[in-house]
């Protein structure tokens, strides 16, 4: 008996075409450049196995492995950017307007970019999908004013449960 697979909710950071193009370019340069270097180092090392000392063979093998790793990072960058852009376009096409009720706010470790973050636990609800709860780390400079009970505008893809949230409304003056 087949059962419907329920996707885990994920907070999506929308990617525009310019950011995607930059990520594709960087990934392609890494993949092609390091892939070529890896291939060259492998062929050169294999050709020199009998002619040079074993120290150079190990150095050539090491260079080939490092270059292969960098090529894998480049390929991963291209594939990740493609998936992020696809999810962004799906959300724009299939997404429905929803609300995110903040249930809890807690401190979170800094991001890779060294931005301070907060962890928001939210209940996402709207038309066309079953409400769900999700916790996500978000930048403090954007969502630091959110408190328990704050209602944030959201957009949800009912099929994949990918969603975006907007900044909290400015306090009345």
N, C-alpha and C positions, 0 to 999 in steps of 0.2 A: 504494500500500500504506500503510495507516494504521499509525502507531506510537503506542505509549502515551507520553503526555507525563509526564515525571518532574518533580515539583515540587521546587523548591529548598527545602532545610530552612530553617525560620525559628523562632527562639526567640520564643515568644509570651508576652506579659505579660498574664495573664488579666484581663479586665475584668468587674467585677460590675455588677449592675443599677443601683446608685446612681451609680457613676462614669459609666455610660453615659447615665443620665438627665441628669446635670449637663452632659455634653458635648453631648447633644441640645439642651438648653435654651440653652446658650451659642451653639451653632452656629445655632439657629433665630433667636435674637435678632439675631445679627450678619447673617444672611442676609436676614431680613425688614426689619430696620431700615435697613441699608445699601442693600439692594435698592430699597426705597422712596425713600430719599434720592437714589439714583442716577437713578431714574426721574424724580423731581421735578426734579432739577438739569438733566437732559437736556431735559425738556419746557420748563422755564423758560428755559433758554439758547436753545433753538430759537425760542421765541416772542419773545425779546428781541434776536434777531440784528440786525434792521434799526433798532431803537430806541436801542441803546446803543453805546458805543465798542467797538472790537475787544478792548481789554484785559479788559473784563468778560466778553466771550464766551469768551476763553481761560480766564479764572478759572472760569467755569461749567463749561466742558468738563473742566478739571482736577478740580474737585470731583466731577463725574459719574464720571470715571475712577477716582478714589481710592475713592469709595463703591462702585463696581462691583467693585473689587479686594477690598474688605472683605467684600462679599457673597459673593464666590467663596471667601474664607477660611472664612466661616461654613458654606457648603455643603460644603466639604471637611471641616470638623470633623464635621458630621453624618454624612457618608458614611464617614469613617474610623472613627468611634465605632461605627457600625452594622456595619462589616466586622470590627472587633475583637471585638465582642460575638458575632457569628455564629461566628467562629473559636473563641472560648471555649466556646460551647455545643456546637459540633461536637466539640471536643476532649473535653469532658465526656461526650458521648454515645458517640463512636466510639473514643476513646483507649484505648491499652493501656499497662500498666505496663512500664517499660523501665529501663535503666541508662545513665548517661552517664559514660564513663571519660575523665577529664581527661588529655589528651596533652601539653598545654603551657599555661603561664600567663605572660602578659606584661602590661606596663603599657599602658594605653589612655588616650586623651585624655578629659578630663572630659565629662560628659553636658551636655545643655542646662540641666539644673537645677543645674549646678556640683558634682555628686557625683563623687567620684573613682571610676574604673572600672578593671577588669582585663579583659583579653581571654583567654577560655578557648577552647582548641581541644579539641573533644571527639569521641569516637566513641560514637554512640548505637546501642544494640543492644537487641533484645527480640523477643518472639514476634510473628509476623504481618507482618513487614516486613524488608527487607534493611538491614543495618547501614549507617550513613552517618557521615561526618565533617562537622563544622560548627564554625565559629569565631564567637563572639559576644562583644560587650562587655556586661558585667554590673556592677552596683554593687559596689564594693569592700567596703562595709560589710556586704553579705550574703555575698559569695563570696571575700573576701580571704584566708580561711584555706585555700582550695583549693590543692592542690599537684599536681604531676605524679603521676599514679597514683591520685588520689582518685576514688572511685566515688560519683556523685550519683544519687539517685532521680529518675526522669524519667517523663513521660507523653507518648506520641506518638500523633498521628493518622496511621495508616498510609497513608491516602489522600493527604493534603496534606503530610505530613511536618512539620507544625507540632508543636512540642513545648514542654514546660515542664520546668524543673529545680528541684529543691529545694535548700535550703542544705546544705552539707556537715555530716555528723554531728559533734556536739561531741566534742572529744578526750577520751579516758578520763582520769579523775583518780585 
